[in-house]
Amino acid sequence: MLIAVISDTHDNLFRLEKALKEIRSREIKLLFHCGDIGIETIERLKIEAIQIYAVCGNGDYYPEVEKICKNSNIGIFEDIGEIEIDDKKIAITHLPAVAEYLSSLKKYNIIFFGHTHRKSFKLLNNAKLINPGDIMARYNKPSFLIYDTIKDSIEFIAI
């Protein structure tokens, strides 16, 4: 299964649209968001024909986000989301320190996180810790990634 992973949109709808266009062109039906979403981004994502799992970032207020996501295509987690797909145990979170802590539990194959606005990949405690970069483009060119659960591979996409 192909999964799109985005982070740190901070309501940059212009760049979000570019990412969604690429995601639709690849017929991806599952998206993870690693936090710092923004209310306008949530409203925009609710109209996509795609299942979304997201965690709140330090810029999101969970009670408000949870209320907006209720009865929608977006499953929202406060700090940590856990999903198992194709025998891969996946966690999503916002903060790198939480991602590193999750790797110490030695129960996840892959942990996606955000916050730094910089794409990264590292192995820690036999888990892949991956930051897709950001949609906002705070420091670098905006990016997201596509994770293939069958091939266990990632592809960073610049937008």
Backbone as CSV, one residue per row, in Angstrom:
resi,resn,N_x,N_y,N_z,CA_x,CA_y,CA_z,C_x,C_y,C_z
1,MET,0.836,-1.178,0.000,0.000,0.000,0.000,0.882,1.243,0.000
2,LEU,0.455,2.245,-0.736,1.150,3.525,-0.752,0.492,4.475,0.242
3,ILE,1.330,5.132,1.037,0.861,6.085,2.038,1.598,7.407,1.817
4,ALA,0.861,8.488,1.714,1.475,9.812,1.655,1.654,10.304,3.088
5,VAL,2.782,10.924,3.361,3.075,11.447,4.694,3.470,12.910,4.544
6,ILE,2.708,13.778,5.225,2.982,15.212,5.193,3.103,15.732,6.625
7,SER,3.637,16.927,6.754,3.766,17.530,8.082,3.855,19.042,7.956
8,ASP,3.575,19.693,9.049,3.809,21.132,9.203,3.259,21.945,8.029
9,THR,1.970,21.796,7.795,1.332,22.598,6.745,1.125,24.029,7.207
10,HIS,0.820,24.224,8.490,0.596,25.567,9.039,-0.345,26.370,8.139
11,ASP,-1.373,25.690,7.637,-2.404,26.308,6.785,-1.867,26.927,5.493
12,ASN,-0.779,26.416,4.970,-0.305,26.869,3.661,-1.076,26.074,2.600
13,LEU,-2.265,26.560,2.269,-3.149,25.836,1.362,-2.624,25.795,-0.061
14,PHE,-1.882,26.803,-0.471,-1.317,26.812,-1.823,-0.386,25.611,-2.016
15,ARG,0.531,25.409,-1.086,1.458,24.282,-1.209,0.768,22.953,-0.903
16,LEU,-0.209,22.965,-0.022,-0.980,21.750,0.238,-1.640,21.262,-1.044
17,GLU,-2.199,22.167,-1.823,-2.846,21.781,-3.087,-1.856,21.105,-4.031
18,LYS,-0.618,21.597,-4.065,0.396,20.963,-4.908,0.667,19.528,-4.455
19,ALA,0.760,19.336,-3.141,0.981,17.985,-2.619,-0.218,17.090,-2.928
20,LEU,-1.425,17.602,-2.711,-2.624,16.795,-2.968,-2.746,16.423,-4.437
21,LYS,-2.355,17.309,-5.323,-2.389,16.997,-6.758,-1.485,15.805,-7.054
22,GLU,-0.286,15.799,-6.492,0.642,14.676,-6.688,0.096,13.398,-6.053
23,ILE,-0.486,13.514,-4.881,-1.049,12.352,-4.187,-2.199,11.749,-5.007
24,ARG,-3.078,12.607,-5.520,-4.177,12.113,-6.365,-3.661,11.471,-7.648
25,SER,-2.627,12.049,-8.249,-2.099,11.506,-9.509,-1.546,10.094,-9.328
26,ARG,-1.133,9.778,-8.122,-0.608,8.438,-7.826,-1.679,7.513,-7.238
27,GLU,-2.900,8.029,-7.153,-4.055,7.268,-6.650,-3.820,6.725,-5.239
28,ILE,-3.179,7.528,-4.411,-2.939,7.155,-3.016,-4.207,7.425,-2.220
29,LYS,-4.591,6.461,-1.399,-5.850,6.557,-0.654,-5.672,6.675,0.858
30,LEU,-4.424,6.829,1.308,-4.165,6.955,2.744,-3.096,8.017,2.950
31,LEU,-3.357,8.910,3.902,-2.443,10.004,4.183,-2.234,10.126,5.688
32,PHE,-0.985,10.311,6.096,-0.654,10.604,7.484,-0.202,12.055,7.551
33,HIS,-0.636,12.767,8.585,-0.162,14.135,8.819,0.504,14.153,10.185
34,CYS,1.753,14.623,10.233,2.555,14.580,11.461,2.498,15.865,12.288
35,GLY,1.412,16.604,12.184,1.179,17.711,13.098,1.492,19.094,12.579
36,ASP,1.056,20.077,13.366,1.019,21.485,12.976,0.222,21.615,11.682
37,ILE,-1.024,21.195,11.831,-1.929,21.076,10.688,-2.529,22.434,10.340
38,GLY,-3.323,22.979,11.262,-4.044,24.222,11.029,-5.501,23.933,10.686
39,ILE,-6.378,24.775,11.152,-7.822,24.571,10.973,-8.224,24.621,9.501
40,GLU,-7.688,25.571,8.739,-8.035,25.658,7.317,-7.575,24.414,6.567
41,THR,-6.429,23.877,6.932,-5.944,22.634,6.317,-6.891,21.488,6.617
42,ILE,-7.349,21.394,7.862,-8.279,20.321,8.220,-9.555,20.431,7.391
43,GLU,-10.108,21.630,7.313,-11.331,21.817,6.521,-11.100,21.418,5.066
44,ARG,-9.928,21.745,4.534,-9.618,21.378,3.149,-9.470,19.869,2.996
45,LEU,-8.796,19.214,3.932,-8.588,17.769,3.850,-9.879,16.973,4.006
46,LYS,-10.841,17.536,4.701,-12.116,16.835,4.913,-12.867,16.577,3.611
47,ILE,-12.571,17.322,2.556,-13.293,17.103,1.301,-12.562,16.158,0.348
48,GLU,-11.395,15.668,0.757,-10.651,14.719,-0.074,-11.249,13.320,0.072
49,ALA,-11.231,12.565,-1.019,-11.711,11.176,-1.017,-10.544,10.274,-0.615
50,ILE,-10.100,10.439,0.606,-8.920,9.737,1.108,-9.048,9.609,2.626
51,GLN,-8.546,8.500,3.174,-8.526,8.320,4.621,-7.281,9.016,5.165
52,ILE,-7.451,9.756,6.244,-6.353,10.514,6.829,-6.246,10.195,8.316
53,TYR,-5.007,10.001,8.768,-4.709,9.891,10.186,-3.719,11.003,10.503
54,ALA,-3.973,11.736,11.563,-3.143,12.890,11.897,-2.927,12.978,13.395
55,VAL,-1.811,13.604,13.758,-1.534,13.941,15.152,-1.461,15.458,15.257
56,CYS,-1.776,15.946,16.420,-1.658,17.384,16.649,-0.204,17.741,16.891
57,GLY,0.163,18.916,16.446,1.488,19.449,16.721,1.402,20.487,17.821
58,ASN,2.523,21.102,18.134,2.548,22.109,19.187,1.741,23.351,18.809
59,GLY,1.412,23.500,17.528,0.597,24.629,17.087,-0.879,24.317,16.962
60,ASP,-1.272,23.097,17.307,-2.675,22.675,17.203,-3.277,22.512,18.597
61,TYR,-4.530,22.859,18.736,-5.242,22.699,20.011,-6.152,21.486,19.886
62,TYR,-5.763,20.374,20.550,-6.427,19.093,20.348,-7.944,19.129,20.521
63,PRO,-8.506,19.695,21.598,-9.974,19.671,21.725,-10.685,20.312,20.523
64,GLU,-10.130,21.390,20.011,-10.734,22.054,18.847,-10.583,21.190,17.593
65,VAL,-9.393,20.645,17.376,-9.138,19.806,16.203,-9.992,18.542,16.250
66,GLU,-10.086,17.932,17.424,-10.893,16.717,17.577,-12.350,16.992,17.207
67,LYS,-12.876,18.116,17.651,-14.260,18.483,17.360,-14.477,18.678,15.854
68,ILE,-13.550,19.345,15.197,-13.679,19.602,13.757,-13.567,18.313,12.951
69,CYS,-12.760,17.366,13.414,-12.540,16.113,12.684,-13.635,15.075,12.917
70,LYS,-14.476,15.299,13.907,-15.507,14.320,14.256,-16.381,14.004,13.040
71,ASN,-16.674,12.720,12.850,-17.517,12.243,11.751,-16.990,12.648,10.378
72,SER,-15.670,12.580,10.217,-15.075,12.916,8.928,-14.111,11.805,8.513
73,ASN,-13.408,12.039,7.446,-12.398,11.108,6.947,-11.065,11.238,7.672
74,ILE,-11.019,12.058,8.717,-9.774,12.302,9.446,-9.851,11.695,10.835
75,GLY,-8.966,10.737,11.092,-8.786,10.204,12.436,-7.693,10.999,13.108
76,ILE,-8.007,11.610,14.240,-7.055,12.510,14.883,-6.566,11.927,16.210
77,PHE,-5.276,12.060,16.458,-4.653,11.630,17.710,-4.036,12.864,18.372
78,GLU,-4.025,12.857,19.686,-3.472,14.024,20.372,-1.959,14.113,20.223
79,ASP,-1.237,13.053,20.584,0.228,13.078,20.541,0.839,11.961,19.701
80,ILE,0.243,10.786,19.773,0.812,9.597,19.123,-0.303,8.817,18.445
81,GLY,-0.090,8.473,17.196,-1.012,7.595,16.482,-0.314,6.281,16.178
82,GLU,-1.052,5.197,16.303,-0.511,3.863,16.003,-1.397,3.201,14.975
83,ILE,-0.770,2.697,13.910,-1.495,2.047,12.832,-0.682,0.838,12.396
84,GLU,-1.342,-0.269,12.111,-0.657,-1.431,11.553,-1.210,-1.699,10.167
85,ILE,-0.313,-1.726,9.187,-0.687,-1.942,7.790,0.331,-2.885,7.169
86,ASP,-0.150,-3.916,6.491,0.737,-4.875,5.808,1.843,-5.372,6.737
87,ASP,1.464,-5.731,7.950,2.395,-6.248,8.960,3.477,-5.257,9.371
88,LYS,3.263,-3.992,9.106,4.184,-2.938,9.541,3.521,-2.194,10.691
89,LYS,4.219,-2.095,11.795,3.731,-1.321,12.933,4.261,0.099,12.787
90,ILE,3.334,1.035,12.612,3.673,2.411,12.293,3.182,3.334,13.402
91,ALA,4.024,4.283,13.769,3.619,5.333,14.705,3.778,6.671,13.995
92,ILE,2.883,7.601,14.341,3.040,8.976,13.878,2.984,9.884,15.106
93,THR,3.827,10.892,15.087,3.895,11.854,16.178,4.416,13.170,15.612
94,HIS,4.480,14.177,16.432,4.984,15.459,15.941,6.426,15.713,16.361
95,LEU,6.726,15.505,17.604,8.028,15.907,18.143,9.102,14.835,17.959
96,PRO,10.313,15.233,17.547,11.408,14.270,17.392,11.734,13.515,18.676
97,ALA,11.673,14.174,19.816,11.971,13.494,21.086,10.971,12.378,21.361
98,VAL,9.724,12.600,20.999,8.711,11.548,21.165,9.001,10.400,20.206
99,ALA,9.397,10.715,18.984,9.749,9.674,18.016,10.899,8.814,18.540
100,GLU,11.904,9.462,19.112,13.032,8.712,19.662,12.597,7.854,20.847
101,TYR,11.734,8.399,21.694,11.204,7.595,22.804,10.443,6.381,22.272
102,LEU,9.602,6.592,21.272,8.838,5.475,20.699,9.760,4.392,20.149
103,SER,10.875,4.806,19.566,11.814,3.797,19.049,12.399,2.960,20.182
104,SER,12.545,3.553,21.360,13.106,2.813,22.503,12.174,1.711,22.982
105,LEU,10.890,1.808,22.633,9.937,0.762,23.014,10.116,-0.503,22.181
106,LYS,10.788,-0.363,21.047,11.113,-1.473,20.147,9.873,-2.239,19.691
107,LYS,8.795,-1.497,19.426,7.588,-2.158,18.919,7.139,-1.634,17.565
108,TYR,7.852,-0.637,17.021,7.468,-0.049,15.741,8.531,-0.318,14.677
109,ASN,8.063,-0.553,13.456,8.968,-0.667,12.324,9.358,0.703,11.792
110,ILE,8.396,1.605,11.850,8.612,2.925,11.263,7.874,3.972,12.097
111,ILE,8.516,5.105,12.283,7.937,6.206,13.060,8.083,7.474,12.232
112,PHE,6.953,8.082,11.910,6.953,9.343,11.179,6.757,10.485,12.174
113,PHE,7.498,11.579,11.969,7.384,12.721,12.857,7.596,14.005,12.056
114,GLY,7.356,15.140,12.696,7.514,16.436,12.045,8.296,17.400,12.916
115,HIS,7.792,18.614,13.031,8.266,19.684,13.914,9.511,20.430,13.440
116,THR,10.513,19.745,12.924,11.769,20.411,12.576,11.704,21.138,11.234
117,HIS,10.705,20.825,10.432,10.552,21.405,9.091,11.674,20.967,8.152
118,ARG,12.353,19.898,8.490,13.451,19.385,7.660,13.276,17.883,7.462
119,LYS,13.371,17.457,6.201,13.254,16.018,5.958,14.480,15.304,6.519
120,SER,14.231,14.106,7.023,15.325,13.325,7.598,14.940,11.853,7.648
121,PHE,15.970,11.032,7.766,15.803,9.584,7.882,16.940,9.073,8.758
122,LYS,16.586,8.270,9.761,17.626,7.599,10.534,17.078,6.315,11.126
123,LEU,17.985,5.393,11.394,17.642,4.151,12.073,18.006,4.301,13.545
124,LEU,17.084,3.905,14.416,17.320,3.961,15.850,16.543,2.833,16.499
125,ASN,17.233,1.981,17.237,16.589,0.847,17.919,15.793,-0.011,16.944
126,ASN,16.361,-0.238,15.761,15.744,-1.053,14.701,14.467,-0.456,14.133
127,ALA,14.234,0.810,14.365,13.080,1.501,13.786,13.579,2.590,12.841
128,LYS,12.812,2.812,11.779,13.099,3.912,10.869,12.374,5.142,11.379
129,LEU,13.114,6.201,11.668,12.536,7.481,12.087,12.628,8.429,10.901
130,ILE,11.470,8.877,10.421,11.448,9.635,9.178,10.607,10.891,9.324
131,ASN,11.208,12.005,8.916,10.517,13.283,8.855,10.326,13.609,7.373
132,PRO,9.077,13.849,6.934,8.835,14.103,5.507,9.229,15.502,5.044
133,GLY,9.722,16.333,5.953,9.932,17.739,5.631,8.638,18.474,5.911
134,ASP,8.463,19.627,5.316,7.242,20.380,5.587,6.582,20.877,4.314
135,ILE,5.305,21.144,4.430,4.545,21.748,3.342,4.743,23.266,3.369
136,MET,4.940,23.804,4.548,5.063,25.252,4.740,6.295,25.863,4.057
137,ALA,7.381,25.107,3.960,8.649,25.565,3.379,9.322,26.617,4.255
138,ARG,9.441,26.312,5.524,10.062,27.260,6.455,11.545,27.465,6.173
139,TYR,12.287,26.369,5.953,13.729,26.470,5.740,14.167,26.036,4.343
140,ASN,13.524,25.016,3.827,13.927,24.408,2.570,12.746,24.328,1.620
141,LYS,12.993,23.744,0.477,11.926,23.514,-0.487,10.878,22.605,0.168
142,PRO,9.599,22.901,-0.027,8.571,22.070,0.607,8.630,20.632,0.094
143,SER,8.302,19.699,0.982,8.356,18.286,0.597,7.393,17.464,1.435
144,PHE,7.126,16.287,0.918,6.409,15.242,1.647,7.009,13.936,1.182
145,LEU,6.468,12.824,1.640,7.011,11.550,1.182,5.901,10.561,0.905
146,ILE,6.278,9.537,0.170,5.396,8.408,-0.093,6.090,7.166,0.442
147,TYR,5.365,6.447,1.276,5.877,5.210,1.857,5.153,4.039,1.222
148,ASP,5.918,3.075,0.713,5.372,1.854,0.132,5.539,0.745,1.164
149,THR,4.430,0.286,1.721,4.494,-0.717,2.784,4.961,-2.074,2.278
150,ILE,4.675,-2.389,1.020,5.071,-3.689,0.469,6.582,-3.716,0.198
151,LYS,7.090,-2.681,-0.452,8.522,-2.607,-0.753,9.331,-2.088,0.430
152,ASP,8.655,-1.572,1.448,9.292,-0.951,2.612,10.273,0.130,2.155
153,SER,9.773,1.001,1.279,10.618,2.047,0.724,9.935,3.409,0.858
154,ILE,10.769,4.454,0.859,10.246,5.818,0.913,10.767,6.606,-0.277
155,GLU,9.954,7.552,-0.697,10.338,8.468,-1.765,9.978,9.875,-1.304
156,PHE,10.985,10.723,-1.167,10.738,12.117,-0.837,10.307,12.849,-2.107
157,ILE,9.264,13.665,-1.998,8.736,14.411,-3.135,8.876,15.897,-2.837
158,ALA,9.599,16.609,-3.678,9.694,18.067,-3.561,8.508,18.675,-4.302
159,ILE,7.910,19.710,-3.709,6.775,20.361,-4.384,7.047,21.847,-4.556
